[in-house]
């Protein structure tokens, strides 16, 4: 898509881009919170097996939803006339952070699916589908304890990278709203 002159660019992102942004933001924050809770247990101790299993299943299902929405979000972003880019170092930092977020929104579910596939417990990755009920997704790799350990560690490291980028993204948005008092945050406001 050719870039339009800055004067003819829209003041806000399109409705589909904003809807996908906020939907995925909610899903990613939910995933991060679930990931923390399910791996740390409760403040008073560990969860029982049934609760732990349920939390892991919700984490997997929401992760798959993020994976399913990733390409439509990328397509909507690419097909939409973007508001004018920020200038200078802020624009470069914003582009780098957004690029990192897109990479992590793909890498996190993929490493999670791979780790689930490689798990020595080999629990199927079940997705609840309307009418059909739970459907098992195929394993991406064979069960392997070493691969599971590596992929689980990679998934955890990527989670901390995602937390850092999300914090940076929120801090940048807050800076524009509270310090710069410009329209940057309004461009993505619901």
Secondary structure, 3 states (H helix, E strand, C coil): CCCCCHHHCCCCCCHHHHHHHHHHHHHHHHHHHHHHHHHHCECCECCCHHHHHHHHHHHHHHHHHHHHHHHHHHHHHHHCCCCCCCCHHHHHHHHHHHHHHHHHHHHHHHHHHHHHHHCCCCCCEEEEECCCEEEEECCCCCCCHHHHHHHHHHHHHHHHHHHHHHHHHHHHHHHHHHHHCCCCHHHCCC
